[in-house]
Amino acid sequence: MNSRQGALLRALLEASDYRTSADYARRFGCSDRTIRTDVKALNSFFEHEGLATQVGRQRGGRAAPCAGSRRGEPPRAPARGE
């Protein structure tokens, strides 16, 4: 995990509401695509721990424990309000 990914993870965990990848891109001075690539890397890294992140152009993103996630199964992204 690089320093930007670590900072992004902290921002996602601290977020009380959804933010778009474009919001995070402006915050970290990189492209929207870079944020989405970083989220993909974070998801892979934390998948076995039951933690998922979701950042998208329309929905936005945050990090939260996955309900019902087990080792070997892909994590389920939290629904809005979970």
C-alpha positions as a Markdown table, in Angstrom:
| # | Residue | x | y | z |
|---|---|---|---|---|
| 1 | Met | 0.0 | 0.0 | 0.0 |
| 2 | Asn | 1.4 | 3.4 | -1.0 |
| 3 | Ser | 1.1 | 6.6 | 1.0 |
| 4 | Arg | -1.8 | 7.9 | -1.2 |
| 5 | Gln | -3.7 | 4.7 | -0.7 |
| 6 | Gly | -3.2 | 4.8 | 3.0 |
| 7 | Ala | -4.4 | 8.4 | 3.1 |
| 8 | Leu | -7.4 | 7.5 | 0.9 |
| 9 | Leu | -8.2 | 4.6 | 3.3 |
| 10 | Arg | -8.1 | 7.0 | 6.3 |
| 11 | Ala | -10.4 | 9.4 | 4.5 |
| 12 | Leu | -12.8 | 6.7 | 3.6 |
| 13 | Leu | -12.9 | 5.4 | 7.1 |
| 14 | Glu | -13.4 | 8.9 | 8.6 |
| 15 | Ala | -16.1 | 9.9 | 6.1 |
| 16 | Ser | -19.6 | 10.3 | 7.6 |
| 17 | Asp | -21.2 | 10.5 | 4.2 |
| 18 | Tyr | -20.6 | 9.4 | 0.6 |
| 19 | Arg | -18.1 | 11.3 | -1.5 |
| 20 | Thr | -17.4 | 10.8 | -5.2 |
| 21 | Ser | -14.1 | 9.6 | -6.6 |
| 22 | Ala | -13.8 | 13.0 | -8.2 |
| 23 | Asp | -14.0 | 14.6 | -4.7 |
| 24 | Tyr | -11.1 | 12.3 | -3.5 |
| 25 | Ala | -9.2 | 13.0 | -6.7 |
| 26 | Arg | -9.3 | 16.8 | -6.1 |
| 27 | Arg | -8.3 | 16.2 | -2.4 |
| 28 | Phe | -5.3 | 14.1 | -3.3 |
| 29 | Gly | -4.3 | 15.9 | -6.5 |
| 30 | Cys | -4.6 | 12.9 | -8.8 |
| 31 | Ser | -7.1 | 11.7 | -11.4 |
| 32 | Asp | -10.5 | 10.2 | -10.8 |
| 33 | Arg | -9.2 | 7.0 | -12.5 |
| 34 | Thr | -6.3 | 6.8 | -10.0 |
| 35 | Ile | -8.7 | 6.9 | -7.1 |
| 36 | Arg | -10.8 | 4.1 | -8.6 |
| 37 | Thr | -7.6 | 2.1 | -9.2 |
| 38 | Asp | -6.5 | 2.7 | -5.6 |
| 39 | Val | -9.9 | 1.6 | -4.3 |
| 40 | Lys | -9.6 | -1.6 | -6.3 |
| 41 | Ala | -6.2 | -2.2 | -4.7 |
| 42 | Leu | -7.6 | -1.5 | -1.2 |
| 43 | Asn | -10.5 | -3.9 | -1.8 |
| 44 | Ser | -8.1 | -6.6 | -2.8 |
| 45 | Phe | -5.8 | -6.0 | 0.2 |
| 46 | Phe | -8.6 | -6.0 | 2.8 |
| 47 | Glu | -11.0 | -8.5 | 1.2 |
| 48 | His | -10.0 | -11.3 | 3.5 |
| 49 | Glu | -10.6 | -9.0 | 6.5 |
| 50 | Gly | -14.3 | -8.3 | 5.6 |
| 51 | Leu | -13.8 | -4.7 | 4.8 |
| 52 | Ala | -14.9 | -3.2 | 1.5 |
| 53 | Thr | -14.6 | 0.3 | 0.0 |
| 54 | Gln | -16.7 | 1.6 | -2.7 |
| 55 | Val | -16.1 | 4.7 | -4.7 |
| 56 | Gly | -18.0 | 5.5 | -7.9 |
| 57 | Arg | -19.0 | 8.5 | -10.1 |
| 58 | Gln | -22.6 | 8.3 | -9.2 |
| 59 | Arg | -22.9 | 6.8 | -5.7 |
| 60 | Gly | -19.8 | 8.0 | -4.0 |
| 61 | Gly | -17.8 | 6.1 | -1.4 |
| 62 | Arg | -16.9 | 5.2 | 2.1 |
| 63 | Ala | -15.4 | 2.2 | 3.9 |
| 64 | Ala | -17.4 | -0.1 | 6.2 |
| 65 | Pro | -17.5 | -3.6 | 7.4 |
| 66 | Cys | -19.2 | -6.0 | 5.0 |
| 67 | Ala | -22.3 | -7.7 | 6.3 |
| 68 | Gly | -22.0 | -11.5 | 5.8 |
| 69 | Ser | -18.6 | -11.4 | 4.3 |
| 70 | Arg | -16.5 | -14.6 | 4.8 |
| 71 | Arg | -13.1 | -15.6 | 3.7 |
| 72 | Gly | -13.1 | -16.8 | 0.1 |
| 73 | Glu | -16.2 | -14.8 | -0.8 |
| 74 | Pro | -16.1 | -11.3 | -2.4 |
| 75 | Pro | -17.2 | -8.6 | 0.0 |
| 76 | Arg | -20.6 | -7.1 | -0.3 |
| 77 | Ala | -20.5 | -3.3 | -0.5 |
| 78 | Pro | -22.6 | -1.7 | 2.2 |
| 79 | Ala | -25.9 | -0.3 | 1.1 |
| 80 | Arg | -26.6 | 3.4 | 1.6 |
| 81 | Gly | -27.3 | 4.0 | 5.3 |
| 82 | Glu | -25.6 | 0.8 | 6.6 |
